[in-house]
Amino acid sequence: MRELFEVLEIQPHNLNLYTLAFSHSSYVNEKHLKADYERLEFLGDAVLDLVISDYLYNHYNIQEGDMTKIRANYVCENACFTYASDLNFSKYIKVGHGEELEGGRYKKVILADIFEAFMGAIYLDLGYEEVRRVLLKIISPYIEDRNTVFFSDYKSSLQELVQTDQRSLHYELIEEKGPSHQKVFTMAVKIDNIVYGIGTAGSKKEAEQEAARSALEKLATLDKK
């Protein structure tokens, strides 16, 4: 992990926090350890939101709604996966044998989660100013580039379309499977209680986006008829 610290110009104090940040639940269960990265991920998610919110507020004179949309693009699962891939996080992740065989160290949802956990570790170890510096070192080039789209808000697009026709819209969990460390969710989106789209992903939010994307494609096809 020394190479990663050098790239990010980090001088860690508590190495145990970083080891924990890269420890997947499958590895922890296999080795009978006490904790995995999930608590750090929870903390890192909040830190990421705050840092990007602060950056947008102080660098762009834009309205709250626009800031929300822009922030979503740089803190979503696809974005965190990209950041983790850029930094070769797969080299450092600790997964159990079964997860290793299934390519767990390269899975989008795991890499994205561990990116947030790593930021949580930096925050606890070195404080807010240091984690802010590291996050902006990684993310601000993407923001300034303006051409990278990580997040497509299909749910908002579908909501706007349905509101125009004054129809009802809601999402429903239709299946949840897999072990706790590798859940897969399938969500359906219903318009006037009719299923228009179904999506499957490693989180409910991503599955809802996939369902909304499917519904928009179906509606576009119907409009052409």
N, C-alpha and C positions, 0 to 999 in steps of 0.2 A: 504493500500500500504506500510505500515511501515515494514511489514515482508519482502517484496521484497527489500526494501532499506537495511535492515539488512543483508540479504543473500548476496547482492552485495557490502556491506560495503560502501554505499553511504550516504553522509550527504547533502541532498538537501537544496538549498537556496530558489528557486522559485517553490513552489509546484504547482502553476497554470500550469506550463509547462508540468508537468507529468500528471496532470488531462487532459490536452489537448491531450497529446500523446495517451491516452486511450479512447478518445471520437470519436466514429464512426459517420459518416455523418448521419446515420439513427437516432441516438440519438440527434444529434445537430439539425436536422430538426424538430424532434418531440418536442424538448424543446425550439425551436426558439432561439438558441444560435448563436453566430457569426462565430465560426470556428470549424473545425474538425481536425483530426490528419494529413491530407494529406500534408500540407506544411512541417511539421516536418519529415514526412516520406521521402520526397524529400531530405531534408538535411541529415537525418540519413543514407540514401542509399549511398550518397557520402562519408560520414565519414567511413562507414563500408568498402567500397572499398579501401579507403586510408589506414586504419589501417591494413587490411589483406595484401595489396600490400607491405607496409612497413615491415611487419613481415616476409613475404616470401623473400623479397630482402635481409634482414639482417640475416636471419637464414639458407638460403639454397643457395648453389652455383649452380643455375640452369638457363637455358636459358629463355628468355622472353616468348616464346610460351608455355613452360611448366608452368611457373608462372601463365600465363593467365588461363590455364586449371585448375590448382590447386585452384586458387582463385575462379573461377566459382563454384567449388564444395562447398565452404564454405560461399558464399554470395547469393546463389540462394534461390528461394522461399521455397523449401523443407527444406533447412538448417535453414533459419530464423524461419520457422514454428516449427522446432524441438527445437531450442533455446527457443522460446516463450513457448512451451509446457513444457519443462523442468522446467521453472520458474513459471509455473502455471498462465500465463498471463490471462487466461480465467476468473479468479476470479476478475480481475480488469477492464476488458473491459466494457465500457458503450455503449450499443446498444439500438435502438428503439424497441418498443413492437413487431412489425412485424418481425424484424430481430431476436429478441430473440426467437420467436416461431419457426423460421426456423433454429435455432441452430447457429446463426451468431457468437456467442462468441467462437465457436469451429471450425469455418471454417478456412481452411489452408490459404487462401489468406488474410483474415482479420488479423489473428494472425501474419503472416509474415510481413504484412505492419506495424502493431503496434510495432513489435520488432524494425523495423527501425525508427519509429517515437520516440520511447523511447530513442534510441541512439541519435537522434537529440536533444531531450530534455536535456539529460545529457551534450551534447556538448555545448549547449547554456548556461546551468546553471553553469556547473563546468569546462568547458574547454576541450581542446583536450587531454591533458595527462590523465585526469580522465576517459574520455570515452574510450581512448585507453586501460587503465588498466582494465576497466570493460569488454570490448569486448574480450580481450585476456584471461581474467579469464574464460569467457564462452566458447570461441572457440578454444583456443590453445590446450586443451586436445583432442579435436576431430582431430586437425591437427597432433598432435604427435602420435595419435593412428594409423593413416594411413589406417585403415580398414573401415572407415565410408564413404560410397558413397551416397551423397545427390543428385548429379547432373550427369545425363547421357547426353552427348552432341550428341544427335541423329542427329542434323542438320549438324555438322561437319563430322560425319561418312557418312551421305548420300551425302554430297558435295564431299567428296573424292572419293566415289564410282562412282558418276556421271561424275566427271572430267576424270576419267580413260577412260570412253567411249566417252568423248567429247560431252556429251549431255547437253541441257539447263535445268536449274532448277530455279524455282521461287515459292514464296509463295503468296497466294491470300486470302484476307479476304472475306469470303462468308456469314457470319452472325454475327451480333452484337446485343445483346438483353439484357434487364434488365435495372433497374434504374442506375443512375450514380454511386451510391455507391456499386453496385452489378452487374457489367457488366460481361457478358459471351461472349467470342469470339470463333468463329469457323473458322479455317484456313484450306485451302487446299494447298497441295504441288503438283506442276505439273512438270513432266519431259517430255521435248519435247511437252509441251502443253497438256499432258494427266495427269489427276488426278490419283496419286498413293497413296495418303493418306490424311485423314481428321482428325483434332484434335480439341478438345474443352477444354477450360480452362478459368480461371479468368483473364488471361492477354494474350496479343497477343504473347509474347515470349514463354510462356508455351504452348499455343495452337500450335505454330509452331513446338515445340519439339515433341508434341504428333503426329502431322501430319507426321513428319519425321520418328518417331518410327513406325507408321503404314505403311509408304512407305517401310522402310527397311524390315519389316516382309513380305510384299507382294513380294518384290524383292527376298527375300530368298526362298519363296514358289515357285516362277517362276523358280529359278535356279535349284530346285530339280526335276522339270518336264522334 
